[in-house]
Amino acid sequence: MKKIRIGCGAGYAGDRIEPAVELAQKGQIQYLVFECLAERTIAIGQKQKQTNPNAGFNELLEARMRAVLPLCVENKIKIITNMGSANPQAAGKAIQSIAKSLGLSGLKIAVVEGDDVYQSVVDQNLKLDDIGKKISESDKKIVSANAYLGCEALIEALKSGADIVITGRVADPSLFLSPMVYEFGWSLSDWDKLGKGTLIGHLLECAGQITGGYYADPGYKDVQGLARLGFPIAEVSENGEAIITKVADAGGCVNIDTCKEQMLYEIHNPQSYITPDVVADFSNVTFKQEAKDRVAVSGATGKQRTETLKVSVGYLDGFIGEGEMSYAGPGATERGQLALDIVKERLSIIKANANELHFDLIGVNALHGSKLSQSSKPYEVRARVAGRFNNKADATLIGNEVEALYTNGPAAGGGAYKSVKEIVAMDSTLIERKLVKPIISYLEV
């Protein structure tokens, strides 16, 4: 039975580079996939592109490509990635330039676009899920609208001989599914096979999470070598079954529990995981530990894909103002609380027009509030005030008031920090599949 090996070189935009290099050197893989787009990432990229038409793609693209391209060419490894973010065309040209500067030649780069559906979403005045209103009724400035593409265009790129496939918004598991469909010749209406491949892609997509990173909990779930954590490899068979593993001497671990935790991550309903390619069913999946760091996975199935595609919609939603100050030693908690009380009253005096305010003692009650806060008093605390505002000038007031605690607040405060950030918020909607047209173009090196 034919088999291929697929490695995951990144699980988010700023992920480590060394594990991808290790996969290209030692993984004996045929495909190296970089999954680098969170919900908000592409909206931020769209804003960057508006300022600079050559920007808007992943900021680590050059560093990653310089690190892995020579190895991938030497070992005949194809690269698939969504590092194109809001500007796949510029990303493709950047890769072309990097390859030339490295003295590489004979490479074909496929650029997959068509996920940007901003105009269609606005023209159709679609309803935003979380806000619960149509765009025209929402009073929000929309900055991006990107549909989740499936694997079809990526398969076409591979059939055309692409060595590197660079995309924008493509569903995470679809990045990994595309080489399986291409290599094994699976039908795009074989829902069970697509469901199996989608499970494998979902297990790989977050990189170090399945090899012990997110799993580690000292004293309960100990994991060795996290500073040298290896990223996952799937040994995929033509029937859709797979072994999840990693480079043997890399840090981390692959066991049944790491696989279970990753399978249930971000899927909502295990019986009906909706992707652009298939509605996958993970409810009968089984894992078996075949050997150290080798877990067999089987049992996924699938149902017919939907006639709509999810669209991530980014919009501007005001500003966050923030300020922090540290207190240590005897009475640290009391001084920190007094600092918060002072700032709270000050914001009322100066009539700061906040939509929302938070007053926290980091290390005491910042995560779960006072009801679940610790009873013992820590030696050090950090007072934090944050608020959401409609305009930047009002948001600036918080940091200024916290900084003023140096001389106008409790004794011995230090390490003041203040910031103002524009909020790029995310919502989602559905668009008819027939309105989304993937576009493939090619660059040669």
C-alpha positions as CSV (number, residue, x, y, z in Angstrom):
1,M,0.0,0.0,0.0
2,K,1.3,3.4,-1.0
3,K,2.4,5.7,1.9
4,I,3.5,9.3,2.2
5,R,5.0,11.3,5.1
6,I,3.8,14.8,5.9
7,G,5.4,17.0,8.5
8,C,4.0,20.1,10.1
9,G,6.6,23.0,10.2
10,A,4.5,25.5,12.1
11,G,1.3,25.7,14.1
12,Y,0.9,29.5,14.2
13,A,2.3,32.7,12.7
14,G,5.2,33.1,15.1
15,D,6.1,29.5,15.7
16,R,9.7,28.2,16.1
17,I,11.8,27.6,13.0
18,E,14.2,24.9,14.3
19,P,11.6,22.1,14.4
20,A,10.9,22.7,10.7
21,V,14.6,22.5,9.8
22,E,14.8,19.3,11.8
23,L,11.9,17.8,9.8
24,A,13.5,18.8,6.5
25,Q,16.8,17.3,7.6
26,K,15.8,14.1,9.4
27,G,12.1,13.6,9.0
28,Q,12.3,11.7,5.6
29,I,9.1,13.5,4.6
30,Q,7.7,14.3,1.2
31,Y,5.7,17.3,2.3
32,L,6.4,20.1,4.8
33,V,3.3,22.1,5.7
34,F,3.3,25.4,7.6
35,E,0.0,26.4,9.1
36,C,0.4,30.1,10.1
37,L,-3.0,31.8,10.1
38,A,-5.2,32.4,13.2
39,E,-8.6,34.1,12.9
40,R,-7.3,37.6,13.5
41,T,-4.0,37.3,11.6
42,I,-5.3,37.8,8.1
43,A,-7.3,40.9,9.2
44,I,-4.1,42.4,10.6
45,G,-2.4,41.5,7.3
46,Q,-5.1,43.3,5.3
47,K,-4.4,46.5,7.3
48,Q,-0.7,46.2,6.6
49,K,-1.4,45.7,2.9
50,Q,-3.5,48.9,2.8
51,T,-0.4,50.8,4.0
52,N,2.1,48.9,1.9
53,P,1.0,46.8,-1.2
54,N,4.0,44.6,-0.8
55,A,3.2,43.7,2.8
56,G,0.5,41.7,4.5
57,F,2.1,38.2,4.4
58,N,3.7,36.3,7.3
59,E,6.6,38.2,8.8
60,L,8.7,35.1,9.4
61,L,8.3,33.9,5.8
62,E,11.8,35.0,4.7
63,A,13.5,33.5,7.8
64,R,11.6,30.2,7.4
65,M,12.2,29.9,3.7
66,R,15.9,30.7,4.0
67,A,16.2,28.0,6.7
68,V,14.3,25.2,4.9
69,L,14.4,25.9,1.2
70,P,17.9,24.5,0.5
71,L,17.1,21.4,2.6
72,C,13.7,20.9,0.9
73,V,15.3,21.2,-2.6
74,E,18.0,18.7,-1.6
75,N,15.6,16.2,-0.2
76,K,12.8,16.7,-2.8
77,I,10.3,18.0,-0.2
78,K,7.3,20.0,-1.4
79,I,6.2,23.0,0.8
80,I,2.6,24.0,1.4
81,T,1.7,27.0,3.5
82,N,-0.9,29.7,4.2
83,M,1.9,32.2,5.0
84,G,0.6,34.3,2.1
85,S,-2.0,35.6,4.6
86,A,-3.6,38.8,3.1
87,N,-1.1,39.0,0.2
88,P,-0.2,35.6,-1.3
89,Q,1.0,37.2,-4.6
90,A,3.6,39.3,-2.7
91,A,4.6,36.3,-0.6
92,G,5.1,34.2,-3.8
93,K,7.4,36.9,-5.2
94,A,9.3,37.0,-2.0
95,I,9.9,33.3,-2.1
96,Q,11.0,33.6,-5.7
97,S,13.5,36.2,-4.7
98,I,14.8,34.3,-1.7
99,A,15.2,31.1,-3.8
100,K,17.2,33.1,-6.4
101,S,19.4,34.6,-3.7
102,L,20.2,31.1,-2.4
103,G,21.2,30.0,-5.8
104,L,18.3,27.6,-6.2
105,S,16.7,26.9,-9.6
106,G,14.1,24.8,-11.3
107,L,11.4,25.5,-8.8
108,K,7.8,26.2,-9.5
109,I,5.8,28.3,-7.1
110,A,2.0,28.2,-7.1
111,V,0.1,31.2,-5.6
112,V,-3.5,30.4,-4.6
113,E,-5.8,33.3,-4.2
114,G,-9.6,33.9,-4.3
115,D,-10.3,33.7,-0.6
116,D,-10.7,37.5,-0.4
117,V,-14.4,37.9,-0.7
118,Y,-14.7,41.4,0.9
119,Q,-16.6,42.9,-2.0
120,S,-19.1,40.0,-2.2
121,V,-19.8,40.0,1.5
122,V,-20.4,43.8,1.5
123,D,-22.5,43.7,-1.7
124,Q,-24.7,41.0,-0.3
125,N,-24.9,42.7,3.1
126,L,-24.5,39.4,4.9
127,K,-25.4,38.9,8.5
128,L,-22.6,38.7,11.0
129,D,-23.0,35.8,13.4
130,D,-21.8,37.2,16.7
131,I,-23.1,40.7,16.2
132,G,-26.4,39.3,14.9
133,K,-26.9,42.1,12.4
134,K,-26.4,42.7,8.7
135,I,-23.2,44.6,7.8
136,S,-25.2,47.7,6.9
137,E,-26.9,47.7,10.3
138,S,-23.8,46.9,12.4
139,D,-22.1,50.3,12.3
140,K,-18.7,48.5,12.0
141,K,-15.9,49.4,9.6
142,I,-15.1,46.1,7.8
143,V,-11.4,45.7,7.0
144,S,-11.3,42.1,5.7
145,A,-13.5,39.2,4.7
146,N,-11.8,36.0,3.8
147,A,-13.5,32.7,2.9
148,Y,-12.1,29.4,4.0
149,L,-11.0,27.6,0.8
150,G,-10.7,23.8,0.7
151,C,-8.1,21.6,-0.9
152,E,-9.2,21.7,-4.6
153,A,-7.0,24.5,-5.8
154,L,-4.0,23.2,-3.9
155,I,-4.5,19.8,-5.5
156,E,-4.6,21.5,-8.9
157,A,-1.3,23.3,-8.1
158,L,0.4,20.0,-7.1
159,K,-0.9,18.4,-10.3
160,S,0.8,21.2,-12.3
161,G,4.1,20.4,-10.7
162,A,4.3,23.0,-8.0
163,D,7.2,22.6,-5.6
164,I,5.9,25.3,-3.3
165,V,2.2,26.2,-2.8
166,I,1.6,29.5,-1.0
167,T,-2.0,30.5,-0.1
168,G,-4.1,32.9,1.9
169,R,-7.1,31.7,3.9
170,V,-7.4,27.9,3.5
171,A,-8.9,25.7,6.2
172,D,-6.1,24.3,8.3
173,P,-6.8,20.6,7.7
174,S,-7.2,21.3,4.0
175,L,-3.5,22.2,3.7
176,F,-2.6,18.7,4.8
177,L,-5.5,17.0,3.0
178,S,-4.4,18.3,-0.4
179,P,-1.2,16.1,-0.7
180,M,-3.1,13.0,0.4
181,V,-5.8,13.5,-2.3
182,Y,-3.1,14.3,-4.9
183,E,-0.8,11.4,-4.1
184,F,-3.5,8.7,-3.6
185,G,-5.9,9.9,-6.2
186,W,-8.9,10.1,-3.8
187,S,-12.1,11.3,-5.3
188,L,-13.3,14.7,-4.0
189,S,-16.7,13.0,-3.4
190,D,-15.3,10.1,-1.4
191,W,-16.5,11.6,1.9
192,D,-15.1,8.9,4.1
193,K,-11.6,9.2,2.7
194,L,-11.8,13.0,3.0
195,G,-13.0,12.6,6.6
196,K,-10.0,10.4,7.4
197,G,-7.6,12.9,5.7
198,T,-9.2,15.8,7.5
199,L,-8.7,14.1,10.9
200,I,-5.0,13.6,10.0
201,G,-4.7,17.2,9.0
202,H,-6.4,18.4,12.2
203,L,-4.1,16.3,14.3
204,L,-1.0,17.9,12.6
205,E,-2.2,21.5,12.2
206,C,-1.2,22.8,15.6
207,A,2.4,21.4,15.4
208,G,3.8,21.1,18.9
209,Q,0.5,20.7,20.6
210,I,0.3,17.0,19.6
211,T,4.0,16.3,20.4
212,G,3.6,17.3,24.1
213,G,3.8,21.1,24.1
214,Y,0.2,22.0,25.1
215,Y,-0.1,18.6,26.9
216,A,2.6,19.2,29.5
217,D,1.6,19.6,33.1
218,P,4.5,19.0,35.6
219,G,3.8,16.3,38.1
220,Y,0.8,15.1,36.2
221,K,1.8,14.9,32.6
222,D,5.6,15.2,32.5
223,V,7.2,15.8,29.1
224,Q,10.9,15.8,28.5
225,G,12.8,18.1,26.2
226,L,10.3,20.8,25.6
227,A,13.0,23.4,24.8
228,R,13.8,21.1,21.8
229,L,10.3,20.1,21.1
230,G,9.9,18.2,17.8
231,F,7.0,18.8,15.5
232,P,4.7,16.0,14.2
233,I,4.9,13.7,11.2
234,A,2.0,11.7,9.8
235,E,2.8,8.5,7.9
236,V,-0.4,8.3,5.8
237,S,-1.5,5.1,4.1
238,E,-3.6,5.1,0.9
239,N,-6.6,3.8,2.9
240,G,-6.6,6.9,5.1
241,E,-5.1,5.4,8.2
242,A,-2.0,6.9,9.7
243,I,0.7,6.8,12.2
244,I,1.4,10.1,14.1
245,T,5.1,10.4,15.2
246,K,8.0,12.8,15.3
247,V,11.8,12.8,14.7
248,A,13.2,10.2,17.0
249,D,15.8,12.3,18.9
250,A,13.6,15.5,19.1
251,G,12.1,16.5,22.4
252,G,8.4,15.9,23.4
253,C,6.3,12.9,23.1
254,V,3.5,11.4,21.0
255,N,1.0,9.2,22.9
256,I,-2.7,8.4,22.9
257,D,-3.5,11.2,25.2
258,T,-1.7,13.9,23.2
259,C,-3.6,12.7,20.2
260,K,-7.0,12.7,22.0
261,E,-6.4,16.2,23.3
262,Q,-5.5,17.5,19.9
263,M,-8.4,15.7,18.2
264,L,-10.9,17.5,20.4
265,Y,-9.3,20.9,20.0
266,E,-11.5,23.5,18.4
267,I,-13.9,21.2,16.6
268,H,-17.2,22.0,18.4
269,N,-19.1,18.8,17.4
270,P,-16.9,15.7,16.9
271,Q,-19.7,14.0,14.9
272,S,-20.1,17.0,12.5
273,Y,-16.8,18.9,12.0
274,I,-17.6,21.2,9.1
275,T,-14.7,22.0,6.7
276,P,-14.8,23.3,3.1
277,D,-14.0,19.7,1.9
278,V,-16.2,17.5,4.0
279,V,-18.3,17.2,7.1
280,A,-16.1,15.0,9.1
281,D,-17.2,12.5,11.8
282,F,-14.6,11.8,14.5
283,S,-16.9,10.0,16.9
284,N,-15.6,6.5,16.1
285,V,-11.9,7.3,16.0
286,T,-9.5,5.0,17.7
287,F,-5.9,5.5,18.7
288,K,-3.4,2.7,19.4
289,Q,0.2,3.1,20.8
290,E,2.2,1.1,18.3
291,A,5.6,2.0,19.8
292,K,7.3,4.9,21.6
293,D,6.2,8.1,20.0
294,R,4.1,6.2,17.4
295,V,0.3,6.3,17.5
296,A,-1.9,4.7,15.0
297,V,-5.1,6.5,14.1
298,S,-8.2,5.2,12.3
299,G,-12.0,5.3,12.3
300,A,-12.8,8.8,11.0
301,T,-15.6,9.1,8.4
302,G,-17.3,11.9,6.5
303,K,-20.5,13.2,5.0
304,Q,-21.1,15.5,2.0
305,R,-19.7,18.9,2.2
306,T,-21.9,22.0,2.7
307,E,-23.0,24.4,0.0
308,T,-21.7,27.4,2.0
309,L,-18.2,28.4,3.1
310,K,-17.3,30.1,6.4
311,V,-16.0,33.7,6.1
312,S,-13.9,35.4,8.7
313,V,-14.8,39.0,8.8
314,G,-12.4,41.5,10.5
315,Y,-13.7,44.9,11.6
316,L,-12.3,47.9,13.6
317,D,-13.8,48.0,17.1
318,G,-12.2,50.9,19.0
319,F,-9.1,50.9,21.1
320,I,-7.8,49.1,24.2
321,G,-5.9,51.3,26.7
322,E,-3.8,49.5,29.3
323,G,-1.6,50.3,32.2
324,E,0.4,48.2,34.7
325,M,2.4,48.7,37.9
326,S,4.2,46.2,40.2
327,Y,4.3,46.1,44.0
328,A,6.4,43.8,46.1
329,G,7.2,43.0,49.8
330,P,5.0,43.3,52.9
331,G,1.6,44.7,52.0
332,A,2.1,44.2,48.3
333,T,-1.5,43.0,47.8
334,E,-3.0,45.9,49.8
335,R,-0.9,48.5,48.0
336,G,-1.8,47.0,44.6
337,Q,-5.5,47.1,45.5
338,L,-5.2,50.7,46.6
339,A,-3.5,51.5,43.3
340,L,-6.5,50.0,41.5
341,D,-9.0,51.9,43.6
342,I,-7.2,55.2,43.0
343,V,-7.2,54.7,39.2
344,K,-10.8,53.7,39.2
345,E,-11.8,56.9,41.0
346,R,-9.5,59.0,38.8
347,L,-11.1,57.6,35.7
348,S,-14.5,58.7,37.1
349,I,-13.2,62.2,38.0
350,I,-11.8,62.8,34.6
351,K,-14.8,61.3,32.9
352,A,-13.0,58.7,30.9
353,N,-15.6,57.4,28.5
354,A,-15.0,53.6,28.6
355,N,-17.2,51.0,27.1
356,E,-15.6,48.4,29.4
357,L,-13.1,48.4,32.3
358,H,-11.1,45.8,34.1
359,F,-9.1,46.1,37.3
360,D,-6.9,43.1,38.1
361,L,-4.2,42.1,40.5
362,I,-2.1,39.7,38.3
363,G,-1.2,36.7,40.4
364,V,-4.2,37.1,42.6
365,N,-7.5,37.5,40.7
366,A,-6.8,38.4,37.1
367,L,-8.0,35.1,35.5
368,H,-10.9,33.9,37.6
369,G,-11.9,36.9,39.7
370,S,-12.2,37.3,43.5
371,K,-14.5,34.2,44.0
372,L,-11.7,31.8,42.9
373,S,-8.7,33.9,44.0
374,Q,-6.0,32.5,46.3
375,S,-6.4,33.0,50.0
376,S,-2.7,33.5,50.8
377,K,-1.1,36.9,50.0
378,P,1.7,36.8,47.5
379,Y,5.0,38.5,48.0
380,E,4.6,40.4,44.7
381,V,1.6,41.5,42.6
382,R,1.1,43.5,39.4
383,A,-1.8,45.9,39.2
384,R,-3.4,46.1,35.8
385,V,-6.1,48.4,34.4
386,A,-7.5,47.9,30.9
387,G,-10.4,49.5,29.1
388,R,-12.1,49.5,25.8
389,F,-12.9,52.9,24.2
390,N,-14.3,54.2,21.0
391,N,-11.4,56.6,20.3
392,K,-7.6,56.6,20.9
393,A,-7.5,59.8,23.0
394,D,-9.7,58.3,25.7
395,A,-7.9,55.0,25.6
396,T,-4.6,56.9,26.4
397,L,-6.0,58.1,29.7
398,I,-5.7,54.7,31.4
399,G,-1.9,54.3,30.9
400,N,-1.3,57.9,32.0
401,E,-3.3,57.5,35.2
402,V,-1.4,54.2,36.0
403,E,1.9,55.8,35.3
404,A,1.0,58.7,37.6
405,L,1.0,56.2,40.5
406,Y,4.8,56.5,40.6
407,T,4.4,59.8,42.5
408,N,0.7,60.0,43.3
409,G,-0.1,56.5,44.5
410,P,0.9,53.8,47.0
411,A,4.5,53.5,48.1
412,A,7.2,51.6,46.1
413,G,5.4,51.0,42.8
414,G,7.7,50.1,39.9
415,G,7.9,48.8,36.4
416,A,5.1,51.0,34.9
417,Y,3.9,50.0,31.5
418,K,1.3,51.6,29.3
419,S,-0.1,51.0,25.8
420,V,-2.9,51.8,23.4
421,K,-3.9,49.3,20.7
422,E,-6.5,49.5,18.0
423,I,-8.9,46.6,18.2
424,V,-9.3,44.4,15.1
425,A,-12.2,42.2,16.1
426,M,-13.5,39.1,14.3
427,D,-16.9,37.8,13.4
428,S,-18.0,35.3,10.8
429,T,-20.7,34.6,8.2
430,L,-21.5,32.1,5.5
431,I,-21.3,32.7,1.8
432,E,-22.5,30.5,-1.1
433,R,-19.7,28.3,-2.3
434,K,-20.5,29.1,-5.9
435,L,-19.5,32.8,-5.3
436,V,-16.0,31.9,-4.2
437,K,-13.6,31.3,-7.1
438,P,-10.0,30.2,-6.3
439,I,-7.3,31.5,-8.6
440,I,-4.0,29.9,-9.2
441,S,-0.9,31.6,-10.7
442,Y,2.6,30.4,-11.1
443,L,6.1,31.8,-10.6
444,E,9.3,30.1,-11.8
445,V,12.8,30.1,-10.3
